[in-house]
Amino acid sequence: MANPLSYLSDQLAEWKKEGTYQRLRVLESESAAVSRFDGREVINLASNNYLGLTTHPKLREAALAAVRSFGVGSGAVRTISGTMKLHMQLEERIAAFKGVEACVVFQSGFAANAGTVAAILSAEDHIISDELNHASIIDGCRLSRAKIHVFPHKDAAAAEKILAELDAAPGRKLLISDGVFSMDGDIAPLPGLVEAAGRHDAIMMVDDAHASGVLGRNGRGTIDHFNLYGRVHVQVGTLSKAIGVLGGYVCGSRDLIEFLYHRARPFLFSTSHPPAVAAACMAAFDVLEEEPERMKTLWDNTKYFKAGLMAAGFDTGMSETPITPVIVGEAKAAHELSRALFQQGVLATGIGFPTVPKGKARVRTIVTAAHTRAELDQALEAFQKAGKSLGLI
Ligand SMILES: *Cc1c(COP(=O)(O)O)cnc(C)c1O
């Protein structure tokens, strides 16, 4: 009998031939600056653990205490019986931190984006979206059935031109951008986007997944970084990256949040966080305020490492944040560089199409506050060796 899934095997064989087939690296220790992957201790430049909070003692203790008091699961979706006091406390904590009326927490940043865009728009509406926005925004746009207008990366004037052309069109307009772009590490031109949205009565939405804990006072994100309080209607953040745990959230007006409580499908149809997750996230916001030196170290390390890569002759693209891509062109070259680095004790992932455009394949690095200078020097040395042996520098 023919295997109706044989086309999948054919595709896998094709990827193996191209050199883009990816085996999952297995983490056998904590996620830390130096971690054990596939039996080998390596300097981890592939995590989003910007502030080293995945292993912070306060977060561990908060999680353990929550398990002891409240068990391991919430038992239901938020709207049935799965709203625990911890969930409400976390939402209040985040709203206060971000200086907004209210907040709703989702199971992930992905669910926050996809669930929110799909909930607040419908088929007669328009979305004006940066071409490099995250996949979860793109999926949310598609789920909403609104018309999608993509503007060139970071081009606020082009976004405004689309908005102007739509001035007479019926339907609502949503202008949406990542705050920090996850593959290039550059920052959105938020002041220009906010102005454009304001002039054309558009809803302004920003996804600060990579800006939370990284930009703004104590890591409050791009709205704080650019001082745009009150100008962004929908602020998305993640609890999975700098916060070190898991989850996503939307901040905005009380009515926006209440609406999402009623209509965001991941909120309505997927079980809420275990108590340990909510408790650990709450502890993380305390740490952001109590230990600002972590952010300072993150940025010192970022500058040091970026300068080292550039001095070695690598193309680091347009990065302005701790996300530093090393752009090599073809996906095959990116995967080769990644493998060579691993042999020298450094984990940095090769990323190719469709995650980034064809010809822009890269090895993406993210330094954290937890890396020591000695580790960064060792990583830079590995990059030089591997880059030279592959003819990249
Ligand atoms: C990682 C990321 C997300 C998804 O966040 P998770 O909490 O991991 O689901 C959303 N948007 C952007 C820009 C991201 O980089």
The ligand as an SDF file (V2000), in Angstrom:
LIG
                    3D

 15 15  0  0  0  0  0  0  0  0999 V2000
    9.7590   34.9170   20.5180 C   0  0  0  0  0  0  0  0  0  0  0  0
    8.8130   35.8780   19.9280 C   0  0  0  0  0  0  0  0  0  0  0  0
    7.4380   35.7330   20.1020 C   0  0  0  0  0  0  0  0  0  0  0  0
    6.8640   34.5080   20.7610 C   0  0  0  0  0  0  0  0  0  0  0  0
    7.0670   34.4890   22.1260 O   0  0  0  0  0  0  0  0  0  0  0  0
    6.8970   33.0980   22.9170 P   0  0  0  0  0  0  0  0  0  0  0  0
    6.5830   33.5370   24.2840 O   0  0  0  0  0  0  0  0  0  0  0  0
    8.1890   32.3720   22.7700 O   0  0  0  0  0  0  0  0  0  0  0  0
    5.7810   32.3770   22.2570 O   0  0  0  0  0  0  0  0  0  0  0  0
    6.6150   36.7040   19.6170 C   0  0  0  0  0  0  0  0  0  0  0  0
    7.0980   37.7840   18.9570 N   0  0  0  0  0  0  0  0  0  0  0  0
    8.4240   37.9520   18.7510 C   0  0  0  0  0  0  0  0  0  0  0  0
    8.8990   39.1570   18.0320 C   0  0  0  0  0  0  0  0  0  0  0  0
    9.3160   37.0010   19.2260 C   0  0  0  0  0  0  0  0  0  0  0  0
   10.6100   37.1490   19.0080 O   0  0  0  0  0  0  0  0  0  0  0  0
  1  2  1  0
  2  3  1  0
  2 14  2  0
  3  4  1  0
  3 10  2  0
  4  5  1  0
  5  6  1  0
  6  7  2  0
  6  8  1  0
  6  9  1  0
 10 11  1  0
 11 12  2  0
 12 13  1  0
 12 14  1  0
 14 15  1  0
M  END
$$$$
